[in-house]
Amino acid sequence: MSPLNVAIIGAGPVGLTLAHLLLVSPSKINVTIFERDASSSSRTTKGGTLDLHDDTGLAALDAAGLRPAFDRIARYDARSGGMIIADSQGKTVFEMPVEEGEANTRPEIDREDLKTMLLDALPESTIRWGSRVSSITPDGTIHFSDGSQIEAIQYDLVVGADGAWSKVRTHITDTKPVFAGLSGWEMHIPNPDVTHPEIASAVGHGLYFALGGGRGIVGQRLGSGAIMLYAMASGESPDNLKDALAASGGDLAQLRERVREEYAAEGWSKELLAWIDAAKPEMLRGWPLYEYVLPDGHVWTHRKGWTLVGDAAHVMTPFAGEGVNAGMRDALELSKRIRAVVEASRKEALDGAVVEYEQEMFVRLREVMTETYNNKQGMFSKDAPESFLAKMAEIMGGPPPDP
């Protein structure tokens, strides 16, 4: 059998993981990744911290032979897995217990560090940088913004790993992400242990949620020691972010003050308002959240020679920590089926294998997306955090934790 040719659109963690999983096959599989960024260092927004799970993200890294490289940079300290939930006055209502020296079963890694690790382990020739998809014609021709194009017929399979606003998805289905009813601002406190030790102490080494009245302030510790800060509110329109930026005349310090005033007007504590004050205004950016309609989830009619993985297939809000894990599990499940076809020298069975992957993924993601949706609804309800904790207790089979 001639080598299988696979095109992957998108060099995020999921697309890169899929490439690794295909390239470790003992049988020849040619993989080309087309990535819109000009280079590995050209993107200015890096993202926050991820925790990888045994049966999803970590299982994919194990299968790709990348676990040793991951273990060298991941954070296994139990403190990095800690989580605190507080109310709008900063009163802690729930704290995930962590013990010094105890292993963290969901090791953490910054998104950018994971991506760098995956890139460094790939042959440079695998990726075509600066390949932003502008359109895909009905005959399967993929057009790039630089005027170049490729014919999908050159490849046995084209995999869309190009995120929430996937161009590949538009060739497979008309479904688009819908606004999750939640948006806000991403901010950054670079060196809180020195400049704002009280904030550093509150966040600790993990994740801090202050919730109340449909709003939230979320602090997340990065590997560098910095804190990524999110100020989010339900019921907002994504257009509000643009309107707020326009009203401030592009002055990010003024915009930060506007965000602070919104929280102050609803009675948030001065201690939590100080978190917004501490954020560097020049690193502030809007953050609208999108998801697919639930509970039916997102399915599509299979299109021969094409499929989707990760956010391109099932973008969701981040409130269950499952997004990248689910995508890496997609990569694992799809690669298993592709490799089985190649190793059996049955290229004609490829399409059936992809259909099998899609059907498995549709079922697997239904529960994950429902959990994520329910978490978002509970955390940003008007009577949070109490209602969210009560729902957690109901699911876990126990009384709400004492404040």
Secondary structure, 3 states (H helix, E strand, C coil): CCCEEEEEECCCHHHHHHHHHHHCCCCCEEEEEECCCCCCCCCCCCCCEEECCCCCHHHHHHHCCCHHHHHHHCEEEHHHHCEEEECCCCCEEEECCCCCCCEEEEEEEEHHHHHHHHHHCCCHHHEECCCCEEEECCCCEEEECCCCEEEHHHCCEEEECCCCCCHHHHHHCCCCCEEEEEEEEEEEECCHHHHCHHHHHHHCCCEEEEEECCEEEEEEECCCCCEEEEEEEECCCHHHHHHHHHHCCCCHHHHHHHHHHHHHHCCCCHHHHHHHHHCCHHHCEEEEEEECCCCCCCCCCCCCCEEECCHHHHCCCCCCCCHHHHHHHHHHHHHHHHHHHHHCCCHHHHHHHHHHHHHHHHHHHHHHHHHHHHHHHHHCCCCCCHHHHHHHHHHHCCCCCCC
